[in-house]
Amino acid sequence: DDLRESPLVTLAEQLIGKGVQLSIYDPDVQLSRLLGANRRFIETQLPHIGDLLKPDLDAIIAESEMLIVGVSNPAIFDAIATHSRAEQRIIDLVKLPALDGMRAQVEGLCW
């Protein structure tokens, strides 16, 4: 849960700074479990993270024009494969498996 060195936090900051509306899904991040310097860091860098973190990945996929996948998690992969739409764009930072059946437009970066 240490977010202080996370490039995804930096990416979120930059997108918010550009006026992009974000929803964040990360099954490994629970604000109630963040402590000390880690908690202070995230409250300083992403003060609205509580509003951005969403518990329902399927709803995020349904509502989003673009998805940025930065966490390697089979449940996330399955949800994207099942619920993504042809008009969606996915920026893939983790190398999604089985791209052949993906309905969305996928662009891989950094792999």
C-alpha positions in Angstrom: 0.0 0.0 0.0 3.0 2.4 -0.1 2.0 4.9 -2.7 4.9 7.3 -2.2 6.9 5.9 -5.1 4.0 5.0 -7.4 4.2 6.4 -10.9 0.4 5.9 -11.1 0.0 8.6 -8.5 2.1 11.0 -10.6 0.1 10.1 -13.7 -3.2 10.7 -11.8 -1.9 14.1 -10.6 -0.9 15.1 -14.1 -4.2 14.0 -15.6 -6.2 15.9 -12.9 -4.0 18.9 -13.6 -5.0 18.8 -17.2 -8.7 18.7 -16.2 -9.3 15.0 -16.9 -12.1 13.5 -14.8 -10.8 10.4 -13.1 -12.1 7.3 -11.4 -9.6 5.0 -9.8 -10.0 1.3 -9.1 -7.3 -0.4 -7.2 -8.2 -3.4 -5.0 -4.9 -3.1 -3.1 -5.5 0.5 -2.0 -7.6 1.1 1.1 -7.4 4.6 2.5 -8.4 3.4 6.0 -5.2 1.3 6.0 -2.8 4.0 5.0 -0.6 5.2 7.9 2.0 7.8 8.7 4.1 9.3 5.9 2.3 7.3 3.3 -1.1 8.8 4.4 0.3 12.3 4.5 1.8 11.9 1.1 -1.4 10.7 -0.6 -3.4 13.4 1.2 -1.0 16.0 -0.1 -0.5 14.7 -3.7 -4.1 13.5 -4.3 -6.3 15.2 -1.7 -9.5 14.1 -3.3 -8.4 10.4 -3.6 -11.4 9.4 -1.4 -13.7 10.7 -4.1 -11.7 9.2 -6.9 -11.4 5.7 -5.6 -14.4 3.6 -6.7 -15.3 0.1 -5.5 -17.1 -1.0 -8.7 -14.8 -1.8 -11.6 -17.6 -2.8 -13.9 -19.3 0.6 -13.4 -16.0 2.4 -14.1 -15.6 0.5 -17.4 -19.2 1.2 -18.3 -18.9 5.0 -17.7 -15.4 5.5 -19.1 -14.2 6.6 -22.6 -10.7 5.6 -21.8 -9.1 3.1 -19.3 -5.6 3.2 -18.1 -4.5 -0.2 -16.8 -1.6 0.1 -14.5 -2.2 -2.8 -12.1 -1.6 -6.4 -13.1 -4.6 -8.3 -11.7 -6.5 -11.2 -13.3 -9.8 -9.9 -12.0 -9.2 -6.5 -13.7 -8.2 -8.3 -16.9 -11.4 -10.4 -16.9 -13.6 -7.4 -16.2 -12.0 -5.4 -19.1 -12.3 -8.3 -21.5 -15.9 -8.9 -20.6 -17.2 -5.3 -20.3 -15.0 -3.1 -22.6 -16.6 -1.6 -25.7 -15.4 -1.1 -29.2 -15.4 2.7 -28.9 -13.2 2.6 -25.8 -9.5 3.2 -25.8 -7.3 1.3 -23.3 -3.8 2.5 -22.4 -2.1 -0.7 -21.3 0.9 -0.2 -19.0 1.0 -3.9 -17.8 0.7 -6.0 -21.0 -2.9 -7.3 -20.8 -3.1 -11.0 -21.7 -5.2 -12.3 -24.6 -5.6 -9.0 -26.5 -7.0 -10.9 -29.5 -10.5 -11.0 -28.1 -10.5 -7.5 -26.8 -13.3 -5.3 -28.2 -11.7 -2.0 -27.1 -8.7 -0.3 -28.9 -5.6 -1.2 -26.9 -2.4 0.8 -27.0 0.5 -0.7 -25.1 3.1 1.5 -23.4 6.3 0.6 -21.5 6.3 -3.1 -22.3 
